[in-house]
Amino acid sequence: MTALTYDTVPSMIGTELGVSDWAEVTQAQVDQFAACTGDDQWIHVDVDRARRESPFGGTVAHGYLTLSLVASHSMQIGIAPEGTQAALNYGLDRVRFIAPVLVGARVRLRIKLLDFAPKDPGSYLMKTENTLEIEGSDRPAFVAQCLALMVRGQV
């Protein structure tokens, strides 16, 4: 992807900004997320029970764990325009969790620019559609409309 600038981003509304590399979701990540959030439901952390009883045949990643991957994968893609002093999570407009991510699966993020508008002097609100694809699946893990506040550095 070509580096983004504050001058070129508005003309890119409706286009794909990029696709991240594939990354494996590991049991260690799931266990650490469970420890941090207190969500230690067996379908996430009990590997033996999940093999026996889960409709998915094994443990699955938390939906919010997969959603949290948006930040690192967005940085990898490089969606902040050149000259950005800070890129801040501004929230979500819509999220739909479509398919579970089994532990051991590989995922990648595809980002499409939906809007880029001035917010306050020196800041812009970027709205993107984020699709977390699961390798080998025709259904994504989720589709989320994410908002990021881009604070432009001194010009």
C-alpha positions in Angstrom: 0.0 0.0 0.0 1.2 3.5 -0.8 1.8 5.7 2.3 -1.3 7.7 3.2 -1.3 11.4 3.7 -3.9 13.8 5.0 -4.3 15.1 1.5 -4.9 11.7 -0.2 -7.0 9.9 2.4 -10.3 11.6 1.6 -10.1 10.5 -2.1 -9.7 6.9 -0.9 -13.1 6.6 0.8 -14.6 3.4 -0.4 -11.3 1.7 -1.2 -9.4 -1.1 0.5 -6.5 0.3 2.6 -4.8 -3.1 3.0 -4.6 -6.6 4.3 -2.4 -7.8 7.2 -0.2 -10.8 7.3 -1.7 -14.1 8.5 -1.3 -14.6 12.3 -2.0 -17.8 14.3 -4.3 -17.5 17.3 -2.6 -19.6 20.0 -3.9 -21.2 23.2 -1.4 -19.2 25.2 -3.0 -16.0 23.8 -6.5 -17.3 24.7 -5.3 -18.3 28.2 -3.7 -14.9 28.8 -6.8 -13.0 27.6 -8.9 -15.2 29.9 -6.6 -14.4 32.8 -6.8 -10.6 32.1 -10.5 -10.4 31.6 -11.8 -13.1 34.0 -13.6 -14.8 31.1 -12.3 -18.3 31.7 -15.3 -20.2 30.2 -14.3 -23.8 29.5 -14.9 -23.4 25.7 -11.9 -21.1 25.7 -9.5 -22.6 28.2 -10.3 -26.3 28.9 -8.6 -28.0 25.9 -9.6 -31.5 26.8 -13.3 -30.7 27.6 -13.6 -28.6 24.5 -12.3 -31.5 22.4 -15.0 -33.7 24.0 -17.9 -31.4 24.3 -17.6 -28.3 22.1 -19.5 -28.2 18.9 -16.3 -26.8 17.3 -14.1 -29.8 18.3 -11.7 -27.7 20.4 -11.1 -24.4 22.1 -12.1 -21.1 20.5 -10.8 -17.6 20.9 -12.9 -15.1 22.8 -14.8 -12.8 20.4 -13.3 -9.7 22.1 -9.8 -11.2 21.8 -10.2 -11.5 18.1 -11.7 -7.9 18.0 -8.6 -6.6 19.9 -6.4 -7.8 17.0 -7.7 -4.8 15.0 -5.2 -2.5 16.7 -2.0 -4.4 15.9 -3.1 -5.5 12.5 -4.1 -1.9 11.6 -0.7 -0.7 12.6 0.9 -3.4 10.5 -1.2 -2.2 7.5 -0.3 1.4 8.2 -3.6 3.1 8.2 -2.5 6.3 10.0 -1.6 9.0 7.5 1.9 10.4 7.4 2.3 13.1 10.0 0.0 11.6 12.5 1.0 12.5 16.1 -1.5 10.1 17.7 -4.0 7.5 16.5 -6.6 6.8 19.2 -9.4 4.2 19.4 -12.6 6.3 19.2 -15.1 3.3 19.4 -17.2 1.0 17.3 -20.3 1.7 15.3 -21.2 -1.9 14.6 -19.7 -5.4 15.2 -21.0 -8.7 14.0 -19.3 -11.9 15.1 -19.9 -14.3 12.3 -17.7 -17.4 12.8 -15.7 -18.7 15.7 -11.9 -18.7 15.6 -10.6 -22.1 16.7 -7.3 -22.1 18.5 -4.6 -22.8 16.0 -6.4 -21.0 13.2 -4.7 -18.3 11.2 -6.4 -14.9 10.8 -5.8 -11.7 8.9 -7.4 -8.3 8.8 -8.8 -6.6 5.7 -9.5 -2.9 6.0 -11.8 -0.7 3.9 -12.0 3.1 4.4 -15.6 4.2 4.9 -15.1 7.8 5.9 -12.5 10.4 6.9 -13.7 13.7 8.2 -12.4 16.7 10.2 -13.5 16.4 13.8 -11.7 19.2 15.8 -8.9 21.5 14.7 -6.0 19.2 13.8 -7.9 15.9 14.2 -9.9 13.7 11.9 -12.3 10.8 12.5 -11.5 7.8 10.4 -14.2 5.1 10.0 -13.1 1.8 8.6 -14.7 -1.6 7.9 -12.6 -4.3 9.4 -13.0 -7.9 8.3 -11.1 -10.6 10.2 -10.7 -13.5 7.8 -10.0 -17.0 8.9 -7.7 -19.0 6.6 -9.6 -21.7 4.8 -13.0 -20.4 5.7 -15.5 -18.7 3.5 -16.9 -16.9 6.5 -15.0 -14.2 8.4 -14.7 -14.2 12.2 -16.2 -10.7 12.3 -17.0 -7.5 10.4 -16.6 -4.4 12.5 -17.0 -0.7 11.8 -14.3 0.9 13.8 -13.6 4.6 14.5 -10.1 6.1 15.1 -9.3 9.6 16.0 -6.2 10.8 14.0 -4.4 13.7 15.6 -2.3 15.5 13.0 1.2 16.6 14.1 2.5 20.1 13.6 2.6 21.0 9.9 
